[in-house]
Amino acid sequence: MTERKPKHIAIYGKGGIGKSTTTSNISAALAEAGYRVIQIGCDPKSDSTNILRGGDDLPTVLDSLRERGRPSIADVSATGFAGVLCIEAGGPVPGVGCAGRGINAAVDLLHELNLFEEFKPDVVLYDVLGDVVCGGFAVPIRNGIAESAFVVTSSDFMAIFAANNLFKAISKYAPSGGARLGGVIANSIQTPYAASLIDDFAARTGTKVVGYVPRSQAVAQSELYGKTVIEAQPRSEQAEVYRALARHIAQSHDSSVPKPLNGPALKGWAREWGDRVFGVEAGIVAPQEAI
């Protein structure tokens, strides 16, 4: 009988957008549903998996490589909520080296240690910083490590700008075997026009929104306890939002190659939305008419 191949998914987003919170809650929801999950933090801050582990420290792969030479899986991993295997790639010594290259070194080591053969995951989530898509941070989508990528964004322009840059990287590497786009995750939805703005951006770039995550006090409260919403408030509406996202990621095989906007087109689109949002705030037009 042929073993089922695990799904390798990269989740990108601008720093501070809620990418790690979203990824960790998806991991928790998948594990709660019975999937074997690995979450690999690919951010030099090394805090991707904190809320899966009660906030405890976890030695990073790169720190362990520097200190031990060749660490074991046990040296660089910890079991988090519902059995999620948590790993942090880490980064270079501050001021020395490229943080992006650390992802490549960490992933290479995990393969050498037969992590995926031994743990036999159903889903592997790579939580990757998406402010700058340099060669190192593009590793999961460029080298065929991940089969698809999801981009987390809010309605803020800099988050949209980062998402558009990520679309450029995906559209460059997908034709040569890199990851395709699984979809956009609209995060921190709070204002009346936020969902419409992100929907319009997705339509302009030939992509689709696969989930809307509202801004919720449940997230902040849960993180104060070092927990995901799935663990701390499992019956909340917010937990159901993350469960729906997890089901989509686990079950959907849809993907596409995005069509990013060029600089002038993106700025023009943003100005149009600036006028529309001003109209909404001033009561000139209704929110639903803003698209």
Backbone hydrogen bonds, N-H to C=O, Kabsch-Sander energy under -0.5 kcal/mol:
donor,donor_aa,acceptor,acceptor_aa,energy
7,K,122,D,-2.7
8,H,6,P,-0.5
9,I,7,K,-0.6
9,I,124,V,-3.2
10,A,148,S,-2.2
11,I,126,Y,-3.3
12,Y,10,A,-0.5
12,Y,150,F,-2.8
13,G,128,V,-0.7
14,K,152,V,-0.6
17,I,14,K,-1.9
22,T,18,G,-2.4
23,T,19,K,-2.8
24,S,20,S,-2.7
25,N,21,T,-2.0
26,I,22,T,-2.1
27,S,23,T,-2.7
28,A,24,S,-2.5
29,A,25,N,-2.2
30,L,26,I,-2.6
31,A,27,S,-2.7
32,E,28,A,-2.5
33,A,29,A,-1.4
34,G,31,A,-1.5
35,Y,30,L,-2.3
37,V,35,Y,-0.6
38,I,123,V,-2.0
39,Q,85,L,-2.6
40,I,38,I,-0.5
40,I,125,L,-3.1
41,G,39,Q,-0.6
41,G,87,I,-3.2
42,C,127,D,-3.2
46,S,43,D,-2.3
50,N,47,D,-1.0
52,L,49,T,-1.5
53,R,49,T,-0.7
53,R,50,N,-1.4
54,G,226,G,-1.0
55,G,50,N,-2.9
56,D,53,R,-1.2
61,V,88,E,-2.6
62,L,89,A,-2.1
64,S,60,T,-2.2
65,L,61,V,-2.2
66,R,62,L,-2.0
67,E,63,D,-2.2
68,R,64,S,-3.2
69,G,64,S,-0.7
69,G,65,L,-1.2
70,R,68,R,-1.4
75,D,72,S,-0.5
76,V,72,S,-0.9
76,V,73,I,-0.8
77,S,74,A,-0.5
78,A,86,C,-1.6
80,G,78,A,-0.6
80,G,84,V,-3.8
81,F,52,L,-2.1
83,G,80,G,-2.1
84,V,81,F,-1.8
85,L,37,V,-2.6
86,C,78,A,-3.2
86,C,84,V,-0.6
87,I,39,Q,-2.3
88,E,76,V,-0.5
89,A,41,G,-3.1
96,V,93,V,-2.5
99,A,97,G,-0.5
102,G,98,C,-0.8
102,G,99,A,-0.7
103,I,99,A,-0.6
103,I,100,G,-1.1
104,N,100,G,-0.8
105,A,101,R,-2.0
106,A,102,G,-2.6
107,V,103,I,-2.8
108,D,104,N,-2.4
109,L,105,A,-2.0
110,L,106,A,-2.2
111,H,107,V,-1.9
112,E,108,D,-2.2
113,L,109,L,-2.1
114,N,111,H,-1.6
115,L,110,L,-2.4
118,E,114,N,-2.3
119,F,115,L,-2.8
120,K,116,F,-1.4
122,D,36,R,-2.8
123,V,36,R,-2.1
124,V,7,K,-3.2
125,L,38,I,-3.0
126,Y,9,I,-3.0
126,Y,124,V,-0.5
127,D,40,I,-2.3
127,D,125,L,-0.6
128,V,11,I,-2.5
128,V,126,Y,-0.8
129,L,42,C,-1.1
130,G,13,G,-2.2
134,C,132,V,-1.5
138,A,134,C,-1.7
139,V,136,G,-1.5
141,I,138,A,-0.9
142,R,138,A,-2.7
143,N,139,V,-2.5
145,I,139,V,-0.6
146,A,140,P,-2.6
147,E,8,H,-2.3
148,S,8,H,-1.1
149,A,180,R,-2.4
150,F,10,A,-2.7
151,V,183,G,-2.0
152,V,12,Y,-3.1
152,V,150,F,-0.5
153,T,185,I,-2.4
160,I,156,D,-2.1
161,F,157,F,-3.2
162,A,158,M,-2.1
163,A,159,A,-2.2
164,N,160,I,-2.6
165,N,161,F,-1.9
166,L,162,A,-2.1
167,F,163,A,-2.2
168,K,164,N,-1.6
169,A,165,N,-1.8
170,I,166,L,-2.6
171,S,167,F,-2.8
172,K,168,K,-1.4
173,Y,169,A,-2.1
174,A,170,I,-2.8
176,S,173,Y,-1.2
177,G,174,A,-1.7
178,G,173,Y,-2.5
179,A,141,I,-2.0
180,R,147,E,-1.6
181,L,256,S,-2.9
182,G,149,A,-3.6
182,G,180,R,-0.5
183,G,149,A,-1.0
184,V,208,K,-2.7
185,I,151,V,-2.9
186,A,184,V,-0.6
186,A,211,G,-2.6
187,N,153,T,-3.3
187,N,185,I,-0.8
188,S,213,V,-0.6
189,I,213,V,-2.1
190,Q,188,S,-0.6
194,A,191,T,-1.0
197,L,193,Y,-2.5
198,I,194,A,-2.3
199,D,195,A,-2.6
200,D,196,S,-2.3
201,F,197,L,-2.3
202,A,198,I,-2.6
203,A,199,D,-2.4
204,R,200,D,-2.5
205,T,201,F,-1.4
206,G,203,A,-1.0
207,T,202,A,-2.9
210,V,184,V,-2.9
210,V,208,K,-0.5
211,G,184,V,-0.8
213,V,186,A,-3.6
213,V,211,G,-0.5
215,R,189,I,-1.9
219,V,216,S,-1.0
220,A,216,S,-0.9
221,Q,217,Q,-2.6
222,S,218,A,-2.2
223,E,219,V,-2.4
224,L,220,A,-1.4
225,Y,221,Q,-0.7
225,Y,222,S,-1.1
226,G,223,E,-1.4
227,K,222,S,-2.0
228,T,51,I,-0.6
232,A,228,T,-2.7
233,Q,229,V,-2.5
236,S,233,Q,-1.9
240,E,236,S,-1.4
241,V,237,E,-1.5
242,Y,238,Q,-1.8
243,R,239,A,-2.1
244,A,240,E,-2.2
245,L,241,V,-1.8
246,A,242,Y,-2.4
247,R,243,R,-2.4
248,H,244,A,-1.9
249,I,245,L,-2.5
250,A,246,A,-2.4
251,Q,247,R,-2.3
252,S,248,H,-2.8
256,S,181,L,-1.9
259,K,205,T,-3.1
266,L,262,N,-2.6
267,K,263,G,-2.3
268,G,264,P,-2.5
269,W,265,A,-2.4
270,A,266,L,-2.3
271,R,267,K,-2.2
272,E,268,G,-2.1
273,W,269,W,-2.1
274,G,270,A,-2.2
275,D,271,R,-2.1
276,R,272,E,-2.1
277,V,273,W,-3.1
278,F,274,G,-2.1
279,G,275,D,-2.0
280,V,276,R,-2.3
281,E,277,V,-2.9
282,A,278,F,-2.1
283,G,279,G,-0.5
283,G,280,V,-1.1
284,I,279,G,-2.8
285,V,279,G,-0.9
289,E,286,A,-1.9
290,A,287,P,-1.8
